[in-house]
Amino acid sequence: MEFVDNVKICEPLGCSDHNQIHFIIKVKGERNRKIRYRKHFHKERYKDMREYLAKIDWNNTLKNKTATECWNILKSEIDCVVDKFVPLKKQGKRSKKKHLSKEAIRKIKYKQMVWKRYRHIGSEEDYSIYKEALNQATAEIRNSKRSYEQKLLLI
């Protein structure tokens, strides 16, 4: 077996006339970063929404309709109003906290896992384990933040 420019060439075994060639291909792809938007309900124009919905003649619109049809009409109108009067907001990306060390992140994940176990089972023993994990994670976060701030002071 020999390697030629990241290509592994295997010799035939025994009397077999089959040869094999193995390629090692390294590909670095581009990340598709598309901007995501979400509804920004804090900037919603409630007054305009009320006026728009008040202009609709609900008696004639929902007359002689079944409950399912009425619900579908109401839902589509509300969706239309929300699309019209609620502005979109660029969804920010969550950034990693720079002051957290790997050990702090590991302890935070452990604390979260123990909390889920406690919430599922609900025993006193699990709660005491969670409290210990919480104290350790808090102490590690505090130490990690302190060391990060000291490194910034030295720069």
BELDA-V155229 format. One record per backbone hydrogen bond with DSSP energy under -0.5 kcal/mol. CO is the residue of the C=O (numbers start at 1). NH is the residue of the N-H. If there is no record, write none. Layout:
# BELDA-V155229
[[CO,NH] [CO,NH]]
This chain:
# BELDA-V155229
[[2,9] [4,7] [6,8] [6,24] [7,4] [7,9] [8,10] [8,22] [9,2] [10,20] [13,16] [20,10] [22,8] [23,25] [24,26] [25,27] [27,29] [31,33] [32,34] [36,91] [38,89] [39,41] [40,43] [41,44] [44,46] [45,49] [46,50] [47,51] [48,52] [49,53] [50,54] [51,55] [53,56] [56,58] [57,61] [58,62] [62,65] [66,70] [67,71] [68,72] [69,73] [70,74] [71,75] [72,76] [73,77] [74,78] [75,79] [76,80] [77,81] [78,82] [79,83] [80,84] [81,85] [82,86] [85,45] [85,87] [87,40] [89,38] [90,92] [97,100] [101,105] [102,106] [103,107] [104,108] [105,109] [106,110] [107,111] [108,112] [109,113] [110,114] [111,115] [112,116] [113,117] [114,118] [115,119] [116,120] [117,121] [118,122] [123,127] [124,128] [125,129] [126,130] [127,131] [128,132] [129,133] [130,134] [131,135] [132,136] [133,137] [134,138] [135,139] [136,140] [137,141] [138,142] [139,143] [140,144] [141,145] [142,146] [143,147] [144,148] [145,149] [146,150] [147,151] [148,152] [149,153] [150,154] [151,155]]
